[in-house]
Amino acid sequence: PVLRAPLKLKYFENMRKYVGFNKFKQATLQIIVSQLEAEIAKPLIDTFMWLDSSGEGHIDAEEIEAGMKRAGWTEVEIPEDLNELVDGLDADGSGEIGLGEFVAAILDLQVYAREETCWAVFRIYDQDGDGMIGNTDIY
């Protein structure tokens, strides 16, 4: 049998969306990642760890492509824009993406758009607890 897990086509679709998000939304998703329940986070973290063949805690396009091939993906199935996706996810320009960036980028809308998740992040941003997010809360 062909091993497809832990890589899913949906992850690459989510990465493309994430790259198009503004910096505030990307930062918010990174906060959400830090607050995820273990049962949601574990498979995403496991995927990252599986791809991180060097064990350095960062992955690059080569490691992702090698992981895809290890999982049985063919050359045709590997996204043509893989290098551009990694560049778009790479916040610090190192050519690699860390665990938080990766998990935030592949996270499903159904997870981060849950009401309780949105309220939890709102409360983090609402530093003064006035029920609004203003300039003083963000800076």
N, C-alpha and C positions, 0 to 999 in steps of 0.2 A: 504493500500500500504506500501511496505517496503521502509524506508528512507535510501538511500545510500549516499546522499549528507550530509555533505560536503566532505566525504572521498572518494577518488578514488583509484582504484588499481594502476593506473599510478603513484601516489605519492610514493608508496612503491618501484616501479621499479626505479624511479628517486633517491630515497634514497640510494638504492643499488649502483647505479652508482656514486653518490656523495661520498660515503664512499671510493670508489676506486680511487677518484681523488687525485692528489698530493696537498700539503698544499697551493701552489701558486694558483691553480685553485679554491680551496675552498675559499680562501681569496678573489679572484676576484669575485666569485659568491656572496659573502657577500657584496662587494662593489656594484655590480649590484642591489642587493636587496634594498640597501639604495637609489638607483636612480630610482626605478620602478615607472611607472605611476600608479596613484591611481586605475584605472580600472583593471589593471593587479594584483596589490598587494592586493586589498581589499578581493577578495575571498580566497586568501591564508592566509591572516591575520585572516579572519573570521573563517577559518578552525582551525587555531591554538587556537583562543580564545574559540571556541566551545569545543576543546579537553581539554583546561586548566580548568578543573572542580574546582581546588582549587583557581584559580584566582591569583596565585602567579607570573605569567609571565614566568613560566617554565613548561615543561611537561616531564613525564617519561613514561616508557613502560607501566606501569599499567594504566595511564590515557589514553594513546593511545588505549590500548586494551579495556578499558571500553567504550571509545567513539565509537570504532568499533562495540561493542555489542549494544550500544544505537542506532547505525545507522542500526542495523539489520544484521550485519555480523554474520555468524555462527562460531563456534570454528574451523571448518575445513578451513574456509576462512581466518582466522587470520594468518598472516605469521609466520611460525615456527621460523624465524630468527629475530623476532621483537626486542628482548632484545639485540641481536648483532648489529642490525641497530641503536638502540638508543645509545649503547656504541660507535659505530663508529661516530655518529654525535655529541657526547658529547665532545666538544673541551677542556673543563676544568676539566674533570674527576669527575664532581659532580653527575653523574647519571641522569642528566636532560638536556634537550635541550631548548634553548631560542628561541624567536621568529625569530631572524635573522638566526640562524642555521637551523631552521625548514623550513623557506621560501626558503632559498638558496638550501636546499636539495631536495625540491619538485618541484622546478622551472623547467619548460620544456625547452628543448633544443631550441625549436622554439622561445622562448623569449630571452634567453641569447646569442644566436648565431646571432641575428639580427645585421646587419651592423652598424646601428646607436648606438646600445648598445656597440658593441665592440670598436668603435671609442671613445665613451664617457669614457669608462674604460681606454683605451690607453692614453687619454689625462690626466687622473688622475695620471697614473703611470709616464708619461713623464713630470717629475717635471720641467726640464729645458727647455722644449719646443723645443728640437732639432729634434724631429721626430723619436727618437729612445729611447728604454728603456734600460738603462745600470745600472751597479752596483750602481752608485751614485743616480739614481732615486728611487731605491728600498730600499736602506738602509738609 
